[in-house]
Amino acid sequence: EGVGAGMLEMAGKALEKLSVDTGRQETLEKKLFELNIRRTLWEKEVMNAALESIEAAIKAHEERKTKE
């Protein structure tokens, strides 16, 4: 959640304030949707990096055990 969620909440509030102007609202909704996609992709990227790091640590540990 963190910073990304806060930014999404702020964007949502800005969207509500400008809901009178339909064209503007559609643009803000699109940007909000794109921001949410970017945040999701970033979270997946971070998670994948963490999993790769864990896998590498497990492999290194297993290799050390077999050498002993």
PDB file with one MODEL, atoms N, CA, C and O in Angstrom:
MODEL        1
ATOM      1  N   GLU A   1       0.829  -1.180   0.000  1.00  0.00           N
ATOM      2  CA  GLU A   1       0.000   0.000   0.000  1.00  0.00           C
ATOM      3  C   GLU A   1       0.875   1.246   0.000  1.00  0.00           C
ATOM      4  O   GLU A   1       1.073   1.807  -1.078  1.00  0.00           O
ATOM      5  N   GLY A   2       1.403   1.714   1.089  1.00  0.00           N
ATOM      6  CA  GLY A   2       2.383   2.782   1.174  1.00  0.00           C
ATOM      7  C   GLY A   2       2.122   3.995   0.308  1.00  0.00           C
ATOM      8  O   GLY A   2       0.992   4.467   0.189  1.00  0.00           O
ATOM      9  N   VAL A   3       3.198   4.492  -0.297  1.00  0.00           N
ATOM     10  CA  VAL A   3       3.165   5.731  -1.076  1.00  0.00           C
ATOM     11  C   VAL A   3       2.238   5.622  -2.277  1.00  0.00           C
ATOM     12  O   VAL A   3       1.471   6.546  -2.549  1.00  0.00           O
ATOM     13  N   GLY A   4       2.296   4.510  -2.999  1.00  0.00           N
ATOM     14  CA  GLY A   4       1.452   4.335  -4.181  1.00  0.00           C
ATOM     15  C   GLY A   4      -0.026   4.454  -3.849  1.00  0.00           C
ATOM     16  O   GLY A   4      -0.781   5.082  -4.591  1.00  0.00           O
ATOM     17  N   ALA A   5      -0.442   3.858  -2.743  1.00  0.00           N
ATOM     18  CA  ALA A   5      -1.848   3.911  -2.339  1.00  0.00           C
ATOM     19  C   ALA A   5      -2.246   5.337  -1.989  1.00  0.00           C
ATOM     20  O   ALA A   5      -3.348   5.774  -2.321  1.00  0.00           O
ATOM     21  N   GLY A   6      -1.355   6.066  -1.321  1.00  0.00           N
ATOM     22  CA  GLY A   6      -1.630   7.462  -0.979  1.00  0.00           C
ATOM     23  C   GLY A   6      -1.800   8.319  -2.215  1.00  0.00           C
ATOM     24  O   GLY A   6      -2.679   9.179  -2.271  1.00  0.00           O
ATOM     25  N   MET A   7      -0.947   8.081  -3.211  1.00  0.00           N
ATOM     26  CA  MET A   7      -1.041   8.832  -4.460  1.00  0.00           C
ATOM     27  C   MET A   7      -2.351   8.523  -5.176  1.00  0.00           C
ATOM     28  O   MET A   7      -2.987   9.418  -5.731  1.00  0.00           O
ATOM     29  N   LEU A   8      -2.752   7.253  -5.162  1.00  0.00           N
ATOM     30  CA  LEU A   8      -4.015   6.877  -5.792  1.00  0.00           C
ATOM     31  C   LEU A   8      -5.194   7.542  -5.082  1.00  0.00           C
ATOM     32  O   LEU A   8      -6.144   7.989  -5.724  1.00  0.00           O
ATOM     33  N   GLU A   9      -5.122   7.600  -3.763  1.00  0.00           N
ATOM     34  CA  GLU A   9      -6.197   8.234  -2.997  1.00  0.00           C
ATOM     35  C   GLU A   9      -6.281   9.724  -3.320  1.00  0.00           C
ATOM     36  O   GLU A   9      -7.373  10.262  -3.502  1.00  0.00           O
ATOM     37  N   MET A  10      -5.118  10.393  -3.390  1.00  0.00           N
ATOM     38  CA  MET A  10      -5.091  11.814  -3.736  1.00  0.00           C
ATOM     39  C   MET A  10      -5.654  12.039  -5.139  1.00  0.00           C
ATOM     40  O   MET A  10      -6.417  12.978  -5.364  1.00  0.00           O
ATOM     41  N   ALA A  11      -5.274  11.174  -6.078  1.00  0.00           N
ATOM     42  CA  ALA A  11      -5.774  11.300  -7.444  1.00  0.00           C
ATOM     43  C   ALA A  11      -7.287  11.092  -7.476  1.00  0.00           C
ATOM     44  O   ALA A  11      -7.997  11.769  -8.219  1.00  0.00           O
ATOM     45  N   GLY A  12      -7.775  10.153  -6.666  1.00  0.00           N
ATOM     46  CA  GLY A  12      -9.212   9.908  -6.588  1.00  0.00           C
ATOM     47  C   GLY A  12      -9.969  11.119  -6.067  1.00  0.00           C
ATOM     48  O   GLY A  12     -11.048  11.441  -6.564  1.00  0.00           O
ATOM     49  N   LYS A  13      -9.405  11.794  -5.060  1.00  0.00           N
ATOM     50  CA  LYS A  13     -10.038  12.996  -4.516  1.00  0.00           C
ATOM     51  C   LYS A  13     -10.053  14.113  -5.552  1.00  0.00           C
ATOM     52  O   LYS A  13     -11.041  14.837  -5.678  1.00  0.00           O
ATOM     53  N   ALA A  14      -8.955  14.252  -6.293  1.00  0.00           N
ATOM     54  CA  ALA A  14      -8.891  15.266  -7.347  1.00  0.00           C
ATOM     55  C   ALA A  14      -9.939  14.968  -8.417  1.00  0.00           C
ATOM     56  O   ALA A  14     -10.568  15.881  -8.952  1.00  0.00           O
ATOM     57  N   LEU A  15     -10.119  13.698  -8.720  1.00  0.00           N
ATOM     58  CA  LEU A  15     -11.105  13.274  -9.714  1.00  0.00           C
ATOM     59  C   LEU A  15     -12.513  13.665  -9.273  1.00  0.00           C
ATOM     60  O   LEU A  15     -13.302  14.151 -10.083  1.00  0.00           O
ATOM     61  N   GLU A  16     -12.831  13.459  -8.006  1.00  0.00           N
ATOM     62  CA  GLU A  16     -14.151  13.815  -7.487  1.00  0.00           C
ATOM     63  C   GLU A  16     -14.403  15.312  -7.615  1.00  0.00           C
ATOM     64  O   GLU A  16     -15.508  15.722  -7.972  1.00  0.00           O
ATOM     65  N   LYS A  17     -13.392  16.137  -7.328  1.00  0.00           N
ATOM     66  CA  LYS A  17     -13.545  17.593  -7.395  1.00  0.00           C
ATOM     67  C   LYS A  17     -13.806  18.069  -8.817  1.00  0.00           C
ATOM     68  O   LYS A  17     -14.493  19.070  -9.020  1.00  0.00           O
ATOM     69  N   LEU A  18     -13.265  17.361  -9.801  1.00  0.00           N
ATOM     70  CA  LEU A  18     -13.399  17.785 -11.189  1.00  0.00           C
ATOM     71  C   LEU A  18     -14.464  17.004 -11.950  1.00  0.00           C
ATOM     72  O   LEU A  18     -14.479  17.023 -13.181  1.00  0.00           O
ATOM     73  N   SER A  19     -15.349  16.323 -11.242  1.00  0.00           N
ATOM     74  CA  SER A  19     -16.327  15.450 -11.900  1.00  0.00           C
ATOM     75  C   SER A  19     -17.332  16.214 -12.757  1.00  0.00           C
ATOM     76  O   SER A  19     -18.026  15.602 -13.569  1.00  0.00           O
ATOM     77  N   VAL A  20     -17.429  17.542 -12.596  1.00  0.00           N
ATOM     78  CA  VAL A  20     -18.352  18.348 -13.398  1.00  0.00           C
ATOM     79  C   VAL A  20     -17.924  18.338 -14.863  1.00  0.00           C
ATOM     80  O   VAL A  20     -18.764  18.265 -15.759  1.00  0.00           O
ATOM     81  N   ASP A  21     -16.637  18.410 -15.099  1.00  0.00           N
ATOM     82  CA  ASP A  21     -16.102  18.444 -16.458  1.00  0.00           C
ATOM     83  C   ASP A  21     -15.883  17.011 -16.944  1.00  0.00           C
ATOM     84  O   ASP A  21     -14.895  16.376 -16.576  1.00  0.00           O
ATOM     85  N   THR A  22     -16.794  16.504 -17.763  1.00  0.00           N
ATOM     86  CA  THR A  22     -16.763  15.103 -18.189  1.00  0.00           C
ATOM     87  C   THR A  22     -15.476  14.729 -18.900  1.00  0.00           C
ATOM     88  O   THR A  22     -14.889  13.691 -18.593  1.00  0.00           O
ATOM     89  N   GLY A  23     -15.024  15.542 -19.837  1.00  0.00           N
ATOM     90  CA  GLY A  23     -13.796  15.241 -20.570  1.00  0.00           C
ATOM     91  C   GLY A  23     -12.610  15.133 -19.645  1.00  0.00           C
ATOM     92  O   GLY A  23     -11.782  14.231 -19.770  1.00  0.00           O
ATOM     93  N   ARG A  24     -12.539  16.061 -18.717  1.00  0.00           N
ATOM     94  CA  ARG A  24     -11.449  16.045 -17.742  1.00  0.00           C
ATOM     95  C   ARG A  24     -11.541  14.823 -16.843  1.00  0.00           C
ATOM     96  O   ARG A  24     -10.530  14.204 -16.513  1.00  0.00           O
ATOM     97  N   GLN A  25     -12.748  14.485 -16.453  1.00  0.00           N
ATOM     98  CA  GLN A  25     -12.954  13.330 -15.574  1.00  0.00           C
ATOM     99  C   GLN A  25     -12.487  12.057 -16.268  1.00  0.00           C
ATOM    100  O   GLN A  25     -11.815  11.229 -15.653  1.00  0.00           O
ATOM    101  N   GLU A  26     -12.835  11.894 -17.538  1.00  0.00           N
ATOM    102  CA  GLU A  26     -12.415  10.704 -18.276  1.00  0.00           C
ATOM    103  C   GLU A  26     -10.897  10.624 -18.350  1.00  0.00           C
ATOM    104  O   GLU A  26     -10.320   9.546 -18.212  1.00  0.00           O
ATOM    105  N   THR A  27     -10.244  11.779 -18.569  1.00  0.00           N
ATOM    106  CA  THR A  27      -8.782  11.811 -18.631  1.00  0.00           C
ATOM    107  C   THR A  27      -8.190  11.416 -17.288  1.00  0.00           C
ATOM    108  O   THR A  27      -7.247  10.627 -17.230  1.00  0.00           O
ATOM    109  N   LEU A  28      -8.742  11.962 -16.203  1.00  0.00           N
ATOM    110  CA  LEU A  28      -8.234  11.628 -14.874  1.00  0.00           C
ATOM    111  C   LEU A  28      -8.483  10.165 -14.536  1.00  0.00           C
ATOM    112  O   LEU A  28      -7.632   9.516 -13.929  1.00  0.00           O
ATOM    113  N   GLU A  29      -9.637   9.641 -14.922  1.00  0.00           N
ATOM    114  CA  GLU A  29      -9.926   8.227 -14.673  1.00  0.00           C
ATOM    115  C   GLU A  29      -8.926   7.345 -15.411  1.00  0.00           C
ATOM    116  O   GLU A  29      -8.455   6.345 -14.871  1.00  0.00           O
ATOM    117  N   LYS A  30      -8.605   7.720 -16.645  1.00  0.00           N
ATOM    118  CA  LYS A  30      -7.635   6.954 -17.431  1.00  0.00           C
ATOM    119  C   LYS A  30      -6.263   7.001 -16.762  1.00  0.00           C
ATOM    120  O   LYS A  30      -5.584   5.980 -16.651  1.00  0.00           O
ATOM    121  N   LYS A  31      -5.856   8.201 -16.314  1.00  0.00           N
ATOM    122  CA  LYS A  31      -4.551   8.343 -15.657  1.00  0.00           C
ATOM    123  C   LYS A  31      -4.518   7.560 -14.348  1.00  0.00           C
ATOM    124  O   LYS A  31      -3.506   6.942 -14.017  1.00  0.00           O
ATOM    125  N   LEU A  32      -5.605   7.584 -13.616  1.00  0.00           N
ATOM    126  CA  LEU A  32      -5.697   6.841 -12.361  1.00  0.00           C
ATOM    127  C   LEU A  32      -5.575   5.342 -12.629  1.00  0.00           C
ATOM    128  O   LEU A  32      -4.883   4.627 -11.903  1.00  0.00           O
ATOM    129  N   PHE A  33      -6.248   4.876 -13.672  1.00  0.00           N
ATOM    130  CA  PHE A  33      -6.178   3.468 -14.063  1.00  0.00           C
ATOM    131  C   PHE A  33      -4.747   3.094 -14.455  1.00  0.00           C
ATOM    132  O   PHE A  33      -4.242   2.051 -14.039  1.00  0.00           O
ATOM    133  N   GLU A  34      -4.089   3.949 -15.259  1.00  0.00           N
ATOM    134  CA  GLU A  34      -2.708   3.694 -15.679  1.00  0.00           C
ATOM    135  C   GLU A  34      -1.766   3.673 -14.476  1.00  0.00           C
ATOM    136  O   GLU A  34      -0.855   2.849 -14.409  1.00  0.00           O
ATOM    137  N   LEU A  35      -1.991   4.583 -13.528  1.00  0.00           N
ATOM    138  CA  LEU A  35      -1.156   4.642 -12.329  1.00  0.00           C
ATOM    139  C   LEU A  35      -1.300   3.351 -11.525  1.00  0.00           C
ATOM    140  O   LEU A  35      -0.321   2.823 -10.997  1.00  0.00           O
ATOM    141  N   ASN A  36      -2.526   2.853 -11.442  1.00  0.00           N
ATOM    142  CA  ASN A  36      -2.782   1.613 -10.718  1.00  0.00           C
ATOM    143  C   ASN A  36      -2.085   0.437 -11.399  1.00  0.00           C
ATOM    144  O   ASN A  36      -1.535  -0.434 -10.725  1.00  0.00           O
ATOM    145  N   ILE A  37      -2.107   0.408 -12.735  1.00  0.00           N
ATOM    146  CA  ILE A  37      -1.417  -0.653 -13.477  1.00  0.00           C
ATOM    147  C   ILE A  37       0.081  -0.579 -13.213  1.00  0.00           C
ATOM    148  O   ILE A  37       0.720  -1.599 -12.955  1.00  0.00           O
ATOM    149  N   ARG A  38       0.646   0.631 -13.276  1.00  0.00           N
ATOM    150  CA  ARG A  38       2.084   0.788 -13.027  1.00  0.00           C
ATOM    151  C   ARG A  38       2.458   0.320 -11.631  1.00  0.00           C
ATOM    152  O   ARG A  38       3.474  -0.349 -11.443  1.00  0.00           O
ATOM    153  N   ARG A  39       1.633   0.674 -10.650  1.00  0.00           N
ATOM    154  CA  ARG A  39       1.911   0.262  -9.271  1.00  0.00           C
ATOM    155  C   ARG A  39       1.888  -1.258  -9.156  1.00  0.00           C
ATOM    156  O   ARG A  39       2.750  -1.851  -8.507  1.00  0.00           O
ATOM    157  N   THR A  40       0.904  -1.881  -9.783  1.00  0.00           N
ATOM    158  CA  THR A  40       0.797  -3.340  -9.753  1.00  0.00           C
ATOM    159  C   THR A  40       2.011  -3.987 -10.395  1.00  0.00           C
ATOM    160  O   THR A  40       2.567  -4.943  -9.854  1.00  0.00           O
ATOM    161  N   LEU A  41       2.430  -3.467 -11.558  1.00  0.00           N
ATOM    162  CA  LEU A  41       3.604  -4.012 -12.242  1.00  0.00           C
ATOM    163  C   LEU A  41       4.852  -3.838 -11.387  1.00  0.00           C
ATOM    164  O   LEU A  41       5.685  -4.741 -11.313  1.00  0.00           O
ATOM    165  N   TRP A  42       4.986  -2.668 -10.734  1.00  0.00           N
ATOM    166  CA  TRP A  42       6.146  -2.417  -9.873  1.00  0.00           C
ATOM    167  C   TRP A  42       6.158  -3.413  -8.719  1.00  0.00           C
ATOM    168  O   TRP A  42       7.207  -3.962  -8.383  1.00  0.00           O
ATOM    169  N   GLU A  43       4.987  -3.649  -8.107  1.00  0.00           N
ATOM    170  CA  GLU A  43       4.908  -4.601  -6.997  1.00  0.00           C
ATOM    171  C   GLU A  43       5.314  -5.999  -7.454  1.00  0.00           C
ATOM    172  O   GLU A  43       6.014  -6.706  -6.730  1.00  0.00           O
ATOM    173  N   LYS A  44       4.881  -6.405  -8.651  1.00  0.00           N
ATOM    174  CA  LYS A  44       5.247  -7.724  -9.175  1.00  0.00           C
ATOM    175  C   LYS A  44       6.748  -7.796  -9.429  1.00  0.00           C
ATOM    176  O   LYS A  44       7.381  -8.816  -9.152  1.00  0.00           O
ATOM    177  N   GLU A  45       7.318  -6.711  -9.957  1.00  0.00           N
ATOM    178  CA  GLU A  45       8.754  -6.675 -10.232  1.00  0.00           C
ATOM    179  C   GLU A  45       9.550  -6.827  -8.939  1.00  0.00           C
ATOM    180  O   GLU A  45      10.519  -7.583  -8.886  1.00  0.00           O
ATOM    181  N   VAL A  46       9.140  -6.112  -7.905  1.00  0.00           N
ATOM    182  CA  VAL A  46       9.815  -6.189  -6.609  1.00  0.00           C
ATOM    183  C   VAL A  46       9.669  -7.593  -6.023  1.00  0.00           C
ATOM    184  O   VAL A  46      10.628  -8.146  -5.484  1.00  0.00           O
ATOM    185  N   MET A  47       8.475  -8.164  -6.129  1.00  0.00           N
ATOM    186  CA  MET A  47       8.234  -9.508  -5.600  1.00  0.00           C
ATOM    187  C   MET A  47       9.075 -10.538  -6.348  1.00  0.00           C
ATOM    188  O   MET A  47       9.658 -11.428  -5.729  1.00  0.00           O
ATOM    189  N   ASN A  48       9.144 -10.423  -7.676  1.00  0.00           N
ATOM    190  CA  ASN A  48       9.955 -11.357  -8.461  1.00  0.00           C
ATOM    191  C   ASN A  48      11.429 -11.263  -8.084  1.00  0.00           C
ATOM    192  O   ASN A  48      12.107 -12.284  -7.976  1.00  0.00           O
ATOM    193  N   ALA A  49      11.929 -10.044  -7.882  1.00  0.00           N
ATOM    194  CA  ALA A  49      13.328  -9.863  -7.485  1.00  0.00           C
ATOM    195  C   ALA A  49      13.578 -10.511  -6.123  1.00  0.00           C
ATOM    196  O   ALA A  49      14.611 -11.147  -5.915  1.00  0.00           O
ATOM    197  N   ALA A  50      12.636 -10.349  -5.203  1.00  0.00           N
ATOM    198  CA  ALA A  50      12.779 -10.951  -3.875  1.00  0.00           C
ATOM    199  C   ALA A  50      12.786 -12.478  -3.975  1.00  0.00           C
ATOM    200  O   ALA A  50      13.590 -13.141  -3.320  1.00  0.00           O
ATOM    201  N   LEU A  51      11.894 -13.029  -4.791  1.00  0.00           N
ATOM    202  CA  LEU A  51      11.843 -14.484  -4.959  1.00  0.00           C
ATOM    203  C   LEU A  51      13.121 -15.021  -5.593  1.00  0.00           C
ATOM    204  O   LEU A  51      13.624 -16.068  -5.187  1.00  0.00           O
ATOM    205  N   GLU A  52      13.646 -14.308  -6.587  1.00  0.00           N
ATOM    206  CA  GLU A  52      14.902 -14.731  -7.221  1.00  0.00           C
ATOM    207  C   GLU A  52      16.040 -14.728  -6.209  1.00  0.00           C
ATOM    208  O   GLU A  52      16.885 -15.624  -6.215  1.00  0.00           O
ATOM    209  N   SER A  53      16.062 -13.726  -5.345  1.00  0.00           N
ATOM    210  CA  SER A  53      17.091 -13.630  -4.320  1.00  0.00           C
ATOM    211  C   SER A  53      16.984 -14.794  -3.336  1.00  0.00           C
ATOM    212  O   SER A  53      17.995 -15.379  -2.946  1.00  0.00           O
ATOM    213  N   ILE A  54      15.772 -15.124  -2.944  1.00  0.00           N
ATOM    214  CA  ILE A  54      15.548 -16.244  -2.023  1.00  0.00           C
ATOM    215  C   ILE A  54      15.969 -17.557  -2.680  1.00  0.00           C
ATOM    216  O   ILE A  54      16.629 -18.388  -2.056  1.00  0.00           O
ATOM    217  N   GLU A  55      15.582 -17.738  -3.948  1.00  0.00           N
ATOM    218  CA  GLU A  55      15.959 -18.960  -4.671  1.00  0.00           C
ATOM    219  C   GLU A  55      17.475 -19.092  -4.766  1.00  0.00           C
ATOM    220  O   GLU A  55      18.016 -20.181  -4.574  1.00  0.00           O
ATOM    221  N   ALA A  56      18.164 -17.991  -5.060  1.00  0.00           N
ATOM    222  CA  ALA A  56      19.624 -18.016  -5.163  1.00  0.00           C
ATOM    223  C   ALA A  56      20.248 -18.383  -3.819  1.00  0.00           C
ATOM    224  O   ALA A  56      21.216 -19.141  -3.770  1.00  0.00           O
ATOM    225  N   ALA A  57      19.697 -17.848  -2.731  1.00  0.00           N
ATOM    226  CA  ALA A  57      20.218 -18.153  -1.398  1.00  0.00           C
ATOM    227  C   ALA A  57      20.016 -19.631  -1.060  1.00  0.00           C
ATOM    228  O   ALA A  57      20.898 -20.263  -0.478  1.00  0.00           O
ATOM    229  N   ILE A  58      18.864 -20.178  -1.423  1.00  0.00           N
ATOM    230  CA  ILE A  58      18.590 -21.600  -1.164  1.00  0.00           C
ATOM    231  C   ILE A  58      19.553 -22.474  -1.961  1.00  0.00           C
ATOM    232  O   ILE A  58      20.111 -23.432  -1.426  1.00  0.00           O
ATOM    233  N   LYS A  59      19.752 -22.147  -3.243  1.00  0.00           N
ATOM    234  CA  LYS A  59      20.677 -22.918  -4.081  1.00  0.00           C
ATOM    235  C   LYS A  59      22.097 -22.866  -3.524  1.00  0.00           C
ATOM    236  O   LYS A  59      22.783 -23.887  -3.469  1.00  0.00           O
ATOM    237  N   ALA A  60      22.536 -21.678  -3.111  1.00  0.00           N
ATOM    238  CA  ALA A  60      23.879 -21.526  -2.547  1.00  0.00           C
ATOM    239  C   ALA A  60      24.016 -22.357  -1.276  1.00  0.00           C
ATOM    240  O   ALA A  60      25.043 -22.997  -1.054  1.00  0.00           O
ATOM    241  N   HIS A  61      22.986 -22.345  -0.449  1.00  0.00           N
ATOM    242  CA  HIS A  61      22.998 -23.123   0.790  1.00  0.00           C
ATOM    243  C   HIS A  61      23.071 -24.622   0.479  1.00  0.00           C
ATOM    244  O   HIS A  61      23.835 -25.356   1.106  1.00  0.00           O
ATOM    245  N   GLU A  62      22.276 -25.065  -0.485  1.00  0.00           N
ATOM    246  CA  GLU A  62      22.277 -26.481  -0.878  1.00  0.00           C
ATOM    247  C   GLU A  62      23.643 -26.895  -1.428  1.00  0.00           C
ATOM    248  O   GLU A  62      24.130 -27.986  -1.130  1.00  0.00           O
ATOM    249  N   GLU A  63      24.260 -26.025  -2.231  1.00  0.00           N
ATOM    250  CA  GLU A  63      25.583 -26.327  -2.792  1.00  0.00           C
ATOM    251  C   GLU A  63      26.623 -26.462  -1.682  1.00  0.00           C
ATOM    252  O   GLU A  63      27.477 -27.348  -1.728  1.00  0.00           O
ATOM    253  N   ARG A  64      26.546 -25.580  -0.688  1.00  0.00           N
ATOM    254  CA  ARG A  64      27.481 -25.662   0.440  1.00  0.00           C
ATOM    255  C   ARG A  64      27.285 -26.962   1.216  1.00  0.00           C
ATOM    256  O   ARG A  64      28.257 -27.582   1.646  1.00  0.00           O
ATOM    257  N   LYS A  65      26.038 -27.375   1.393  1.00  0.00           N
ATOM    258  CA  LYS A  65      25.743 -28.613   2.126  1.00  0.00           C
ATOM    259  C   LYS A  65      26.290 -29.829   1.387  1.00  0.00           C
ATOM    260  O   LYS A  65      26.800 -30.754   2.020  1.00  0.00           O
ATOM    261  N   THR A  66      26.193 -29.843   0.056  1.00  0.00           N
ATOM    262  CA  THR A  66      26.670 -31.004  -0.703  1.00  0.00           C
ATOM    263  C   THR A  66      28.190 -31.071  -0.737  1.00  0.00           C
ATOM    264  O   THR A  66      28.752 -32.154  -0.895  1.00  0.00           O
ATOM    265  N   LYS A  67      28.866 -29.939  -0.593  1.00  0.00           N
ATOM    266  CA  LYS A  67      30.335 -29.922  -0.587  1.00  0.00           C
ATOM    267  C   LYS A  67      30.892 -30.432   0.732  1.00  0.00           C
ATOM    268  O   LYS A  67      32.032 -30.895   0.787  1.00  0.00           O
ATOM    269  N   GLU A  68      30.105 -30.353   1.788  1.00  0.00           N
ATOM    270  CA  GLU A  68      30.586 -30.762   3.122  1.00  0.00           C
ATOM    271  C   GLU A  68      30.597 -32.231   3.319  1.00  0.00           C
ATOM    272  O   GLU A  68      30.976 -32.708   4.389  1.00  0.00           O
TER     273      GLU A  68
ENDMDL
END
